[in-house]
Every structure is written in structure tokens, then in C-alpha cells.
Amino acid sequence: MNTIQDLTNIIASQDRTHSVAQFVRHGLKGTYGKLDQNHPDGVAKAIQFGKDLRPQDLILGYHSAITRAQQTTELIIENAPHLNKINSIALPELQIPQFSPEMTKLFKQIASDPTRDGAEWYLSFGDNRPDEETFSPLETAERMAFGLVTGLEAISNQTPNQSIDAILGTHSCLPEPLLQRILVVNGQTGINNVNIMELGGILKLVEPVSFNITPNSETQANLTCTFRGTNYEIDMDRLNNLYTSYINK
């Protein structure tokens, strides 16, 4: 099995001038779980996100099967200025992970309280499950690592010499546990050192986290992360361990 560094090197060796895999949170939910047609943070924001992408050779995507995430991904691809477009497909790992009815109710209560933050509460469980039925932030990070690798593999499987964007349509509180574990911030990694709340909190509506591939030498390439205008190094060992742990379960 190739490591994520191996996959990164393969993509760079294919002479791709631009390769980016982006987690993107869905837009504002309206009626029946669909994107809001009238609010500017709904359909319009997803369309504008696509239009604002830099033109490339090809764009493809994966999405959570939940309607608002699927719509967001499809609208981004449909409105992107890319020469070629591949329809997105559902990826279970990008969906909201398993939550017990009790924890779902509690999360909603906390999220509706203006003095508390539901995302911060969930992330506080770290490597532990809130209860037997609810996935831990660690397990969520493992699922997101798998989603990222799926996007990178899709890029590597396309014709060489193409510039490609891969869109991964998902939800809030899902990419963030991954970022906590793999971003290098002030020379340190891990949930005790990388506080997402200090980096501006959870993803806003239709906000991306971009993973960029750039050649570093003839045989080695870098995978870096751009989040809110700041470029971060990635702890590749931690990222690979999360991915490996997930596929070995």
C-alpha cells in the first residue's frame, strides 16, 4: 500500500501544474434539507464559489449524500470555469458520522445556546467517544483522512499534465478534527497544540480547506494545507496513521 507521501509524489511526478483537493462545507440549509434558494449563503454562495475558482483543465468531486452537501458540490462543479467536469459521486466518509439520539439532542441544545459552541463541545472529546454509539472526533478525523486520500487518488488517476481540482463536499465539525491532528502550528501538531477555535473556529458556510501539492525536488513533493489564507505544513506521519487506522478497521 502506498503511503500518502507516495501518492503525493506520484501526482507531482505527473507534471501537474496545479493539484488541489478541497473540503468544502455546504451552504445554508433551507426547507426539506435543500440549500436555501433565497438566502445569499445558500444556492447563490455555492454558485459563486464555483465561479471564483481559477480555471483549470478538470474538476471532479465527492460529496456527502445529505442533500445540502450534494447540492453544494454539484453547483460548484457546474459553475466552475474548468475545461472539463466530472460529476461528483457520494462518499459515505464525508457524511455526518454516527451520533446517538441522546447526543444528537444534546448537540442541538448546545448549538442553540448563544453562550456555548456545539463544535467546541464535540471537539473537546478528543480521542474518546461521547457515548458508545457516537463517533469520537478521532474517528471523524480518520474518516476525513480517507476522504482526502480518495480525492488525491482521483487526481492521480486522471491524464498526466492536467491541472485538477477535487471538491469534497461535507459538513462542519468534520474536517476540523483532522486539521487539529495534522496541521503544524508554531512547530507543533496534535490536539493539545492546534486549537481550531484559535484559528477562527469551525468552517463557515461554503468555506474551503485546501490541500495543495507542489514539487519539492525531482523525487519528493510537498502536501500543504491552506486554511483561511494561511499556509500550513502537514505532519505526514500523523495523516498517514489516521488513514491507515481507518482502512485497517
N, C-alpha and C positions, 0 to 999 in steps of 0.2 A: 504493500500500500504506500502510495506517495504521501509525503508529509505536505503540509500547506506551503512550506518553503519550496518544496519541489514543484508544486503546482504554480506558484508564483514565478519561479524561474522558467518554467515551460512557457507561460504566457509571454514573458518578456522576450524569450528567445524567438517568438513568432513574429518579431518585428512589428508589434502593435504600437502605433504612435500614441494611443490613449486607451486605457482599460480601467473602467471604474465599475464597482458593484456598490449599489446604494440601498441601504434600508431606508424606506420612506414610510412615515406614519400616515394613516388615512386622513381624509378630510372630515369635516363636521358631519355627524350623523343627523339625518332628518327623519322623516316618517318611514316606518316599515324597515328600519335599519339601512336605508339607502342614503347616499350623500345628499345633503341639503341642497336643493335646487336654487334657493333664493339667497341664502346667507353667503357672503363673499368667501368664507372659509370652507365652503362645500365644493360643489362641482367646479365653480369658477377657479378656485385655487388649484385644484388638480390640473385643470386645463392649462393654466398659466405656468405651472411648474414644468409641464412638458414643453411648452413653447419657449421657455427660458433656457432649456438645455442647449449646450453647444452642439452644433451639427456634427454628426459622426457618420460612419459607414452603416452602423447597425445598432438597433436597440431591441432588447428582449426582456422578459420579466417572469417573475414568480410572485404569487400572491397568497395571502390567507383566503380561505374560501368564504369567510364572512363578507357579506355584500359590500360594505363600505370600503374595505381594503381592496377587494377585487375591482370595484369601480375606479378607485383612485389609480391603481396600477394601469388599468386599461386606458383611462383617459390620458395619463401621462404618455404612454406609448403612442396612442392615436394622434396626439398633438405635438409630438416631438419632431424636430426638423431633420431627423436622420433619413438617410437614403433608403434604408431597408428596415422593416419592422417585423418582428416575430411575436405573435400573440402570446400573452402570458398564460401560465398554467398554475393550477393550485399546488401549494406545497404545505402539507399539514404542520410542519415545524414553524411556519410563520403565523399560525393561528394563536389565539389566546389559549394558554395552557390550561390544564385541568385545575379547576377550583371546586372545592366542596360547596354545597348550598349555604352552609353556615359562614364560610369565609367570603363567599360572594356577597352575601347580605352585609357583612361587616365592612368589606371594602367599599361598598356603595355608601354606607353610612359615613365612613371616614371621608370619602371623596366629596360628599355633600356638605361637610363641615368646613366653613371658611377658615377655621383656626388650625386645621390639620391638613396633611397631604397624604393621599392614598398611596401614591407611588413611593414616597419615602418610607411609609409604613411597610409596604410589601418588600422593598429592597432591604429593610432592616433585618429580615430573616436570614440573609446571607446564604450559607450553605445548608440551612435547615428548612424542612417543610413546616409551614404554619400548622398543619394538621396532616393526618395520614393521607387524605385524598388530594391535598393541594400541592402542586409542584413548587419546589423551592426556587428562589432566584438562581441558584447554581444550575438546576436542571433547565431552567429557561435559557441561561447562558449557553449551555451545551446545545440546545435546540437551535439557537441563533448561530452558533459556530457551524453547525451543519448547514443551515440556510446560506451562510456566506460561502461555504465551500461549494455548494450547489451552484451558486451564481458564478463563481470563479471557474468551475468545471465547464459551465455552459459557454463562457467566453473562450476557454481553451479549445473547445470543440468546433469553433467556427473557422472559416477560411483564414489563414495567416495574412498578415499585413493589413488587416482591417482594424479600425478604431471602433470600440464597442462599449456600450453602456448596458449594465444589467440592473434592472429595478426589482427590489424585493419589498413588496407592499405588505406592511404589517401594522402593529398596534403599539400604543405607548406601554411602557414598563416591560418591553421585551428586548429591544436592542440594548437598553441601559445596563442590565446585569452583565451582558457581555463586555460592554465598554469598561465597566468597573474592574473587570478582571484582566483586561489585556492592554489598556492604554498605559503608556509610560508618561507619567505626570511628575515633573520635578525629579526625574531619575528613579521613580518608584512605580511599582504596579501592585494590583491587588485591592480588595475591597476595604482594607484598612487604610489605604493611602489615596485611592481615587474616589472622591465623593462626587457623584453625579449632581447632587444638589448645588455644590460649589461651582460646578461647571455650567450652571444655568437651569438645572432641573431636567425633567423629562422632556422628551420630544414634543414640540408643538405640532399643531395640525399641518400636515403635508410638509414636514421638516425632514431633511435627509441626514444620514450619516454615511459618508463616502469612504470607500476603501480603494486606494489608488495603487497601481503597480507601476514602478519605474525601474529601469535597468540601473544596476549599481556597478557592475563590471561585466566582462564577457560571459561569465558563468553564474553571476549572482544578481538577484533583483530584490528590491525593497517593496514590502507591503506596508503602507502607512494609512492613517486614518485622518480625515478632515471632518471636524465637528465644530460647528458654529464659527467658522472662519479660522480656526486654529489647526495646524497640522501636528499630529502626534505620531511618535514611533509606537510600534506594537511589539509586545512581548510574544514572539512567535512560539516559544515553547509552551506558554500558557494557552495560547489559542489552539495549538495542535493537541494539547492534552484534553481540552474541552471537547474538541471534535472527536478525538479518538475514544474518549469516555462515552460519548453519545452512541457512536456506531457499534461499540462493543457491548452495549446493554441488550 
